[in-house]
Amino acid sequence: MHIKTLFNSIWQNKSKLGSGLGTPVLVLAALGMVILPMPTVLLDMLFTFNIALALVVLLVSVYTKKPLDFAAFPSVLLIATLLRLALNVASTRIVLLEGHQGGSAAGNVIEAFGSVVIGGNLAVGLIVFLILMIINFVVVTKGAGRISEVSARFTLDAMPGKQMAIDADLNAGLIDQEQARTRREEVTMEADFYGSMDGASKFVKGDAIAGIMILFINIIGGFIIGMMQYDLSLAEAAKIYTLLTIGDGLVAQIPSLLLSIAAAITVTRENTEADMGGRMLGQMFDNPKALMITSVLLLIMGIVPGMPHIAFLTLGGISAGGAYWQLSRQQAKSSTELQAQEAEATAEPSEAKELGWDDVRSVDTIGLEVGYRLIPLVDKSQGGELLDRIKGVRKKLSQEMGFLVPAVHIRDNLDLPPNHYSISLMGVGCGHADIYHDKEMAINPGQVFGPIEGVTGIDPAFGLEAVWIDEVQREQAQALGYTVVDTATVVATHLSQILSNNAAQLLGHEEAQSLLDLLAKRHPKLVEGVVPEILSLSCVVKVLQGLLNENVAVRDIRTIVQTLVDYGPRSQDPEVLTAACRIALKRMIVQEIVGNDPELPVITLSSELEQILHKSMQAGGNDGAGIEPGLAERIQASLVEASQQQELQGQASVLLTSGVLRSTLAKFVKHTIPSLHVLSYQEIPDDKQIKIISSIGQ
C-alpha cells in the first residue's frame, strides 16, 4: 500500500522531477565519462554537443539585454567547464588506448580537427593551438577576470548607497512597497551575480592552464605508449599521437574560447536594459565627423604607391557614404524641427478678448516655479520626469494623510535665476534651491570613504551636505558611500517634505466636505445632521486642521466624525474637540510612533515642574506666554538632550504629560524639536506599557 502511494506521488509530480534533473544528469554524465570507457560514436556526439552548448551560451550573452537576465551564467560556465574536462579525460583514454590503429580510432571529430582543420601538418596544428591558448588565457580570460574582480568589489561597495536611494524614492512616493522590494532584490541579485562571476572567471583561467598541460602530457604519453607498447617508430608515434592530441586539444579549446568570450561580453556590458548590437552601432557610427575623417585617411592610404588600392579605396568610399548619409539624416531632422518652430511662431494670434474674471490670476494652493534652464525637467518631450514624480508624491501623501492633496501648478519664471526653483503654498514661498538638471546629487549620509569631484551644495529637503556630480560618476560616488539621486527626485523629495510639514494648510472647506460626502456613501446615518445641526463646517475644518497640524492623519474619518457627534453638543471649541479626537485616535497615533512594539519609551516632567507650568498657564493663557523665559530655555535644552539620546538609540522620542499641558507643550516644541511627539496620559492605549527613560526637572 505504501509503495503504491509512493509511485502515485512520483507520477503526480513527474513534471517537477523532470524539470530539476538536467543539472544532476550532466554532472553524473561527466563523472561517468571520467570513470567508464566510451565508444567513439558517443564521444563524437558529446564533442558536437559541447561545441553547440558553447555557441548557445555565446549567443545568449550577446542578445541578453541585461547581465542579470542571464544570472545563471556562472553555474552554466561551471557545468560546461566540467563537461569539457570530462571529455578531455575520455578522449585522452581513447587516444592513448586506440591511437596506434590510426586517426579514426579516436573518433571522427578528433580526426577531422586533426586532419582537415590544420591540414594534417603537425607544426601548423601546434602553432594554431598555442595561439588559441594565448588568446584565451592571456587576452580574453585575463581581461574578463580583472573586470569581474573590479565589478564585484564596486558593486558590493555601492550596495548601501543603492539601498538608501531606494528608501529615498519610497519615502518620496516615487515607488510603492512592492516596487521597492523588487529593486532591493535586484540590488542583491546584482551583487551575487558579479561575485559569482568573479569566481567563475577562475574556472575559465584554470581550464586554459589545464588545456596546455593535457596537451603535453598526451604527446609525451603517446610517444611512450606507441614506441614501448606497440613498437612504433619515433616518426610514426609522432605523426599519430601528436596529430590526435592536437585535434583533441582544438576540439576542447574552441568551445573554451567561445565561453571565455561569452564571459567577457557579460561582464563588460553595462547593467542597463539595452540591445548590445544596436547600442554599439549607435554609439560608434552615429557621429558623421568620425566617419568622414576615417574615410579621408583610408582614401589617402589607398593612393599611396605600393598599398593595396582596392581594399583601402573601397572601405574609404563606404565610410564616406556612411558619413554623407548620417549628415543628410541629421539635417533633415533639424529642418523638420525648425519648420515646426516657425509654424508655431507665425501662427495667427487669436483676437483679443474683453477682460473678465477669468483674467484675474488666483493664488495657487501649491505652486512650483522654475528657472529657464530647469524647463527640461518639467517638459515630457525633453525627457522630463518631474511631473510623474510629483504625481507619485501627491498619491503617497494623499494615502498617508487621508485627503486628496491639491494639484501642483508648475510654471517657468524668467525672473528666477536659471538653475533656481521655488515652492509656494497659498502664494507664499516655502522653499527654494539651486539645482542642475543635467547632473545628479550625491548626498553625504553622514559617513563616506572619501571626497568626490563636483559642485558642492546642500540637500534642500534635509539640509545634508551634497555634491553635484556627472552621471558617469554615479557608481564611483555610490562606492564611496554617497546616496546618489537624480534632479527630479531632489525636487520631489523637497516638495514632499514641505507638504508633509504644512498639511494643515492644504485642507480647506472643499476637502472637508468631500471627506464627509465620501463617508456619507458608506455610513449615511453617521453623517446625517452633523453639519450644520451639531457643528458648522468651519468648526469641522478647524478640527481636521488641528489634527494635521500635530501630524495626525485624518484617514480614520469615521472615528473623527463619531467623536464630533458625541462631543459636539457639549462644546463648540475646536481645541477641545481636537483633543477628544486625539484620544479616540490614540491607537493609530501610538502605532505610527512605535509600531507594534508593546513598550512605549517616554520622557516625563517632574511633578514640581508640571505644577509650575500649570500656574504659568493660568497666568498667561494656553499659548505658553506666561512661562518665565529662563525656565522655558532650560526646559527646551533638557528636552533637546533627552530627544537626541532617544534618537541615538534608534527609538522615537515621546514626551508624556497631562492633558491640560499637552497642547501647550506641543506648540512649544513643534518648531524647535520637530521629532518629539507630545502625548497625554489619556492618549496611551491600554495594551501599551510605559517605560520612563528620563524625567525633566526644573
ZAMARGU-4260 file (C-alpha; in steps of 0.2 Angstrom, whole numbers, plus 5000, padded with zeros to 4 digits):
<rodrens>
0) 5000/5000/5000 | 5014/5012/5004 | 5024/5008/4989 | 5008/5011/4978 | 5006/5028/4987
5) 5024/5032/4984 | 5023/5028/4965 | 5007/5038/4964 | 5015/5053/4972 | 5030/5052/4960
10) 5019/5051/4945 | 5009/5066/4950 | 5025/5076/4952 | 5034/5069/4937 | 5034/5087/4928
15) 5043/5094/4943 | 5055/5080/4944 | 5059/5081/4926 | 5062/5100/4926 | 5075/5098/4940
20) 5085/5083/4933 | 5095/5092/4920 | 5110/5098/4930 | 5112/5082/4940 | 5111/5071/4924
25) 5125/5082/4917 | 5136/5080/4932 | 5133/5062/4933 | 5137/5060/4914 | 5153/5070/4917
30) 5158/5058/4931 | 5154/5043/4920 | 5165/5050/4906 | 5179/5051/4918 | 5177/5033/4925
35) 5170/5022/4911 | 5177/5019/4894 | 5166/5027/4880 | 5163/5022/4862 | 5169/5034/4848
40) 5151/5037/4842 | 5146/5043/4859 | 5162/5053/4860 | 5158/5062/4843 | 5141/5066/4849
45) 5147/5074/4865 | 5160/5084/4857 | 5147/5091/4845 | 5136/5094/4859 | 5150/5104/4868
50) 5153/5115/4853 | 5134/5118/4851 | 5132/5122/4870 | 5146/5135/4869 | 5138/5143/4854
55) 5121/5144/4863 | 5129/5152/4878 | 5139/5165/4867 | 5123/5170/4858 | 5113/5171/4873
60) 5126/5183/4881 | 5126/5193/4865 | 5107/5195/4864 | 5103/5197/4883 | 5098/5215/4886
65) 5104/5215/4905 | 5118/5204/4913 | 5105/5199/4927 | 5094/5192/4913 | 5107/5178/4912
70) 5110/5176/4931 | 5113/5158/4929 | 5129/5161/4918 | 5141/5157/4932 | 5133/5140/4935
75) 5132/5136/4916 | 5150/5141/4915 | 5155/5129/4929 | 5144/5114/4921 | 5151/5117/4904
80) 5169/5118/4910 | 5166/5102/4920 | 5159/5093/4904 | 5174/5099/4894 | 5187/5092/4906
85) 5177/5076/4907 | 5178/5075/4888 | 5196/5078/4889 | 5199/5063/4901 | 5188/5052/4890
90) 5196/5057/4874 | 5214/5055/4881 | 5209/5037/4886 | 5204/5033/4869 | 5218/5042/4860
95) 5231/5033/4871 | 5222/5016/4870 | 5217/5015/4852 | 5228/5028/4844 | 5240/5016/4837
100) 5226/5009/4825 | 5225/5026/4816 | 5217/5043/4816 | 5199/5036/4815 | 5201/5025/4830
105) 5199/5041/4842 | 5183/5047/4833 | 5178/5056/4818 | 5178/5073/4826 | 5195/5072/4833
110) 5202/5066/4817 | 5193/5080/4807 | 5200/5093/4818 | 5217/5085/4817 | 5217/5082/4798
115) 5205/5094/4790 | 5206/5110/4801 | 5225/5110/4802 | 5228/5101/4785 | 5237/5087/4794
120) 5253/5097/4797 | 5259/5095/4815 | 5269/5111/4816 | 5254/5121/4810 | 5242/5112/4822
125) 5254/5115/4837 | 5256/5133/4832 | 5237/5136/4830 | 5234/5128/4846 | 5246/5138/4855
130) 5240/5154/4848 | 5222/5149/4853 | 5228/5146/4871 | 5237/5163/4871 | 5222/5172/4865
135) 5211/5163/4878 | 5222/5164/4893 | 5232/5180/4891 | 5219/5191/4882 | 5201/5186/4885
140) 5202/5177/4901 | 5214/5188/4910 | 5204/5204/4905 | 5187/5197/4909 | 5194/5191/4926
145) 5201/5208/4930 | 5184/5216/4926 | 5174/5203/4936 | 5185/5207/4951 | 5183/5226/4950
150) 5165/5225/4946 | 5162/5213/4961 | 5171/5225/4973 | 5162/5241/4967 | 5145/5233/4967
155) 5147/5227/4985 | 5154/5244/4990 | 5139/5253/4981 | 5126/5242/4990 | 5122/5253/5005
160) 5121/5269/4993 | 5109/5260/4982 | 5098/5254/4997 | 5097/5271/5003 | 5092/5278/4986
165) 5078/5265/4986 | 5072/5271/5003 | 5073/5289/4997 | 5062/5285/4982 | 5050/5275/4993
170) 5049/5290/5006 | 5046/5302/4991 | 5031/5292/4985 | 5040/5288/4968 | 5038/5269/4971
175) 5027/5258/4982 | 5032/5244/4994 | 5031/5231/4980 | 5042/5241/4968 | 5055/5244/4982
180) 5055/5226/4987 | 5059/5221/4968 | 5073/5234/4967 | 5081/5228/4983 | 5080/5210/4976
185) 5088/5217/4960 | 5102/5225/4970 | 5105/5209/4980 | 5105/5199/4964 | 5117/5210/4956
190) 5130/5209/4970 | 5128/5190/4970 | 5130/5189/4951 | 5146/5199/4950 | 5153/5190/4965
195) 5149/5173/4956 | 5156/5180/4940 | 5172/5184/4949 | 5174/5166/4955 | 5168/5159/4938
200) 5182/5168/4929 | 5194/5157/4939 | 5186/5142/4931 | 5190/5148/4913 | 5208/5153/4918
205) 5211/5135/4926 | 5203/5127/4911 | 5215/5136/4899 | 5230/5131/4910 | 5224/5113/4911
210) 5222/5113/4892 | 5241/5116/4890 | 5246/5103/4902 | 5234/5090/4895 | 5242/5093/4878
215) 5260/5090/4883 | 5255/5075/4894 | 5246/5067/4880 | 5260/5070/4867 | 5273/5063/4879
220) 5262/5048/4885 | 5258/5044/4866 | 5277/5043/4862 | 5280/5031/4877 | 5265/5020/4874
225) 5267/5020/4855 | 5286/5016/4855 | 5286/5004/4870 | 5270/4995/4869 | 5266/4995/4851
230) 5284/4995/4844 | 5280/5011/4833 | 5295/5021/4827 | 5298/5038/4833 | 5291/5046/4817
235) 5275/5035/4817 | 5272/5039/4835 | 5274/5057/4832 | 5263/5058/4817 | 5249/5048/4825
240) 5248/5054/4843 | 5253/5072/4840 | 5240/5074/4827 | 5227/5066/4838 | 5232/5076/4853
245) 5232/5092/4844 | 5215/5088/4836 | 5208/5083/4854 | 5215/5100/4860 | 5207/5110/4847
250) 5190/5102/4849 | 5191/5106/4868 | 5199/5124/4866 | 5187/5131/4853 | 5172/5129/4865
255) 5183/5135/4879 | 5187/5151/4869 | 5169/5154/4865 | 5164/5153/4883 | 5178/5164/4888
260) 5172/5177/4875 | 5154/5175/4882 | 5160/5178/4900 | 5170/5194/4894 | 5154/5200/4885
265) 5144/5198/4900 | 5155/5207/4912 | 5160/5221/4901 | 5142/5227/4896 | 5133/5240/4906
270) 5119/5234/4919 | 5106/5243/4909 | 5092/5236/4898 | 5098/5239/4880 | 5102/5229/4865
275) 5120/5226/4863 | 5122/5227/4844 | 5111/5242/4842 | 5120/5251/4856 | 5137/5248/4849
280) 5132/5253/4831 | 5123/5269/4838 | 5137/5275/4848 | 5151/5270/4835 | 5144/5276/4819
285) 5131/5289/4824 | 5144/5303/4823 | 5147/5308/4804 | 5163/5318/4809 | 5172/5302/4814
290) 5166/5293/4798 | 5172/5307/4787 | 5189/5308/4795 | 5191/5289/4794 | 5186/5290/4775
295) 5199/5303/4771 | 5213/5294/4780 | 5208/5277/4771 | 5207/5286/4754 | 5225/5294/4756
300) 5232/5277/4761 | 5224/5270/4746 | 5233/5281/4733 | 5250/5279/4741 | 5261/5269/4729
305) 5263/5251/4734 | 5247/5250/4745 | 5233/5238/4741 | 5222/5251/4732 | 5206/5241/4730
310) 5204/5237/4749 | 5208/5255/4755 | 5199/5264/4742 | 5183/5253/4744 | 5182/5255/4763
315) 5186/5273/4761 | 5171/5275/4749 | 5160/5266/4761 | 5165/5277/4776 | 5162/5292/4765
320) 5145/5286/4760 | 5140/5282/4778 | 5146/5300/4784 | 5136/5308/4770 | 5120/5298/4775
325) 5122/5302/4793 | 5124/5321/4789 | 5108/5320/4777 | 5098/5312/4791 | 5103/5324/4804
330) 5100/5339/4793 | 5083/5333/4788 | 5079/5331/4807 | 5085/5348/4811 | 5075/5355/4796
335) 5059/5347/4802 | 5061/5354/4819 | 5064/5371/4813 | 5049/5371/4802 | 5038/5366/4816
340) 5045/5380/4827 | 5042/5393/4813 | 5025/5387/4810 | 5021/5389/4829 | 5029/5406/4829
345) 5020/5413/4814 | 5003/5406/4819 | 4990/5420/4819 | 4986/5427/4836 | 4969/5425/4842
350) 4958/5440/4843 | 4960/5450/4859 | 4945/5446/4870 | 4937/5458/4883 | 4944/5457/4900
355) 4934/5446/4913 | 4935/5437/4929 | 4944/5423/4921 | 4959/5435/4918 | 4961/5438/4937
360) 4975/5426/4942 | 4970/5417/4958 | 4983/5411/4971 | 4988/5393/4968 | 4986/5381/4983
365) 5003/5373/4978 | 5015/5382/4966 | 5031/5377/4958 | 5041/5390/4948 | 5057/5385/4939
370) 5071/5395/4930 | 5073/5393/4911 | 5087/5380/4912 | 5076/5369/4923 | 5062/5368/4910
375) 5068/5351/4903 | 5064/5344/4920 | 5045/5348/4918 | 5044/5345/4899 | 5040/5327/4894
380) 5045/5330/4876 | 5063/5333/4883 | 5063/5318/4894 | 5057/5327/4910 | 5052/5315/4924
385) 5047/5328/4937 | 5028/5328/4933 | 5027/5309/4936 | 5037/5311/4952 | 5026/5325/4958
390) 5011/5314/4954 | 5019/5300/4964 | 5022/5312/4979 | 5003/5318/4979 | 4997/5300/4978
395) 5008/5294/4993 | 5004/5309/5004 | 4985/5308/5000 | 4986/5290/5005 | 4995/5294/5021
400) 4986/5309/5027 | 4968/5304/5022 | 4963/5318/5009 | 4966/5322/4991 | 4982/5334/4990
405) 4978/5348/4978 | 4987/5348/4961 | 5004/5357/4959 | 5003/5371/4947 | 5020/5372/4938
410) 5026/5387/4928 | 5043/5394/4922 | 5048/5411/4929 | 5061/5421/4919 | 5064/5432/4935
415) 5072/5417/4944 | 5090/5413/4942 | 5092/5400/4928 | 5095/5385/4939 | 5083/5390/4953
420) 5066/5384/4958 | 5054/5390/4971 | 5039/5381/4980 | 5025/5391/4987 | 5009/5387/4997
425) 4994/5399/4995 | 5006/5411/4986 | 5019/5412/5000 | 5036/5404/4996 | 5041/5390/5007
430) 5056/5383/5000 | 5069/5386/4986 | 5086/5379/4980 | 5098/5379/4965 | 5099/5363/4956
435) 5107/5356/4940 | 5095/5347/4928 | 5110/5338/4919 | 5119/5332/4935 | 5115/5321/4950
440) 5116/5325/4968 | 5127/5314/4979 | 5121/5316/4997 | 5133/5313/5011 | 5123/5302/5023
445) 5135/5305/5037 | 5149/5294/5034 | 5158/5292/5017 | 5175/5285/5012 | 5182/5299/5003
450) 5178/5315/4993 | 5172/5316/4975 | 5174/5330/4962 | 5159/5341/4958 | 5149/5356/4963
455) 5146/5357/4982 | 5129/5360/4988 | 5116/5356/5001 | 5101/5344/5000 | 5086/5356/5000
460) 5075/5343/5009 | 5085/5338/5024 | 5100/5351/5024 | 5113/5337/5022 | 5130/5341/5013
465) 5130/5336/4995 | 5140/5337/4979 | 5133/5339/4961 | 5141/5326/4950 | 5140/5320/4932
470) 5130/5304/4928 | 5146/5294/4924 | 5152/5297/4942 | 5137/5288/4950 | 5145/5271/4953
475) 5161/5280/4960 | 5150/5290/4972 | 5140/5275/4977 | 5156/5265/4980 | 5162/5279/4992
480) 5146/5279/5002 | 5136/5293/4995 | 5117/5292/4991 | 5115/5297/4973 | 5098/5304/4967
485) 5093/5312/4951 | 5087/5330/4950 | 5069/5326/4948 | 5070/5316/4964 | 5078/5330/4973
490) 5064/5342/4969 | 5051/5329/4973 | 5058/5325/4990 | 5059/5343/4994 | 5041/5346/4989
495) 5035/5330/4999 | 5044/5337/5015 | 5036/5354/5013 | 5019/5347/5010 | 5020/5335/5025
500) 5025/5349/5036 | 5011/5360/5030 | 4997/5348/5028 | 4985/5358/5038 | 4986/5372/5025
505) 4981/5360/5011 | 4964/5355/5019 | 4950/5368/5017 | 4931/5368/5016 | 4930/5359/5000
510) 4942/5345/5005 | 4932/5343/5022 | 4915/5342/5013 | 4922/5329/5001 | 4928/5319/5016
515) 4910/5320/5023 | 4902/5316/5007 | 4913/5301/5004 | 4909/5295/5022 | 4890/5298/5019
520) 4891/5285/5005 | 4896/5271/5017 | 4889/5277/5033 | 4874/5289/5029 | 4866/5289/5047
525) 4883/5294/5055 | 4885/5310/5044 | 4867/5314/5044 | 4864/5330/5054 | 4882/5333/5058
530) 4883/5349/5048 | 4876/5361/5051 | 4865/5354/5065 | 4878/5349/5078 | 4894/5358/5071
535) 4897/5371/5057 | 4908/5366/5043 | 4921/5379/5048 | 4922/5370/5065 | 4925/5353/5057
540) 4938/5361/5046 | 4947/5368/5061 | 4947/5351/5070 | 4954/5342/5055 | 4967/5356/5053
545) 4972/5354/5071 | 4975/5336/5069 | 4985/5338/5054 | 4995/5352/5062 | 5000/5339/5075
550) 5005/5326/5062 | 4989/5316/5065 | 4982/5309/5049 | 4963/5310/5045 | 4962/5293/5037
555) 4950/5287/5050 | 4937/5300/5046 | 4924/5288/5053 | 4931/5289/5071 | 4934/5308/5070
560) 4916/5311/5064 | 4909/5299/5078 | 4919/5309/5091 | 4912/5325/5084 | 4894/5318/5085
565) 4897/5313/5104 | 4906/5329/5110 | 4899/5342/5098 | 4883/5345/5108 | 4894/5349/5124
570) 4907/5360/5116 | 4910/5370/5101 | 4928/5374/5105 | 4939/5367/5091 | 4954/5364/5103
575) 4943/5354/5115 | 4936/5344/5100 | 4953/5341/5093 | 4959/5334/5110 | 4944/5322/5110
580) 4948/5316/5093 | 4966/5313/5098 | 4960/5302/5112 | 4949/5292/5100 | 4963/5290/5088
585) 4976/5285/5101 | 4979/5268/5095 | 4983/5275/5077 | 4994/5289/5084 | 5004/5277/5095
590) 5006/5264/5082 | 5013/5277/5070 | 5026/5281/5083 | 5032/5264/5089 | 5023/5252/5078
595) 5018/5235/5086 | 5031/5236/5100 | 5021/5233/5116 | 5033/5245/5126 | 5032/5264/5124
600) 5048/5273/5130 | 5043/5291/5136 | 5051/5307/5143 | 5041/5314/5158 | 5041/5330/5168
605) 5043/5331/5186 | 5028/5334/5197 | 5035/5351/5203 | 5038/5357/5185 | 5021/5352/5180
610) 5013/5362/5194 | 5024/5377/5189 | 5018/5375/5171 | 5000/5374/5177 | 5002/5390/5186
615) 5010/5399/5172 | 4996/5394/5160 | 4983/5401/5172 | 4993/5417/5172 | 4997/5419/5154
620) 4985/5408/5144 | 4986/5392/5135 | 4999/5398/5122 | 5013/5397/5134 | 5016/5416/5135
625) 5016/5415/5154 | 5031/5404/5156 | 5046/5413/5163 | 5059/5414/5148 | 5074/5407/5158
630) 5063/5392/5163 | 5057/5390/5145 | 5075/5389/5139 | 5081/5376/5152 | 5066/5365/5148
635) 5069/5366/5129 | 5088/5362/5132 | 5083/5347/5143 | 5071/5341/5130 | 5083/5343/5116
640) 5096/5332/5125 | 5084/5319/5130 | 5077/5318/5112 | 5094/5316/5105 | 5098/5302/5117
645) 5082/5293/5111 | 5086/5295/5093 | 5104/5289/5095 | 5097/5273/5102 | 5086/5271/5087
650) 5070/5274/5097 | 5056/5288/5094 | 5056/5302/5107 | 5040/5304/5116 | 5035/5317/5129
655) 5021/5311/5141 | 5012/5324/5151 | 4995/5329/5157 | 4980/5333/5145 | 4980/5351/5151
660) 4998/5354/5146 | 4999/5343/5131 | 4993/5356/5118 | 5004/5370/5125 | 5019/5359/5125
665) 5016/5353/5108 | 5016/5371/5101 | 5031/5374/5112 | 5042/5361/5104 | 5034/5360/5086
670) 5047/5370/5078 | 5062/5368/5089 | 5061/5349/5091 | 5050/5343/5077 | 5055/5324/5080
675) 5047/5325/5098 | 5030/5318/5100 | 5019/5325/5114 | 5006/5314/5121 | 4994/5315/5136
680) 4991/5301/5148 | 4974/5299/5141 | 4981/5295/5124 | 4991/5279/5129 | 4982/5263/5124
685) 4978/5250/5137 | 4989/5237/5128 | 5005/5248/5129 | 5017/5248/5143 | 5025/5264/5148
690) 5044/5264/5151 | 5051/5281/5158 | 5068/5284/5150 | 5071/5301/5158 | 5062/5314/5169
695) 5064/5333/5166 | 5065/5344/5181 | 5067/5362/5184
</rodrens>
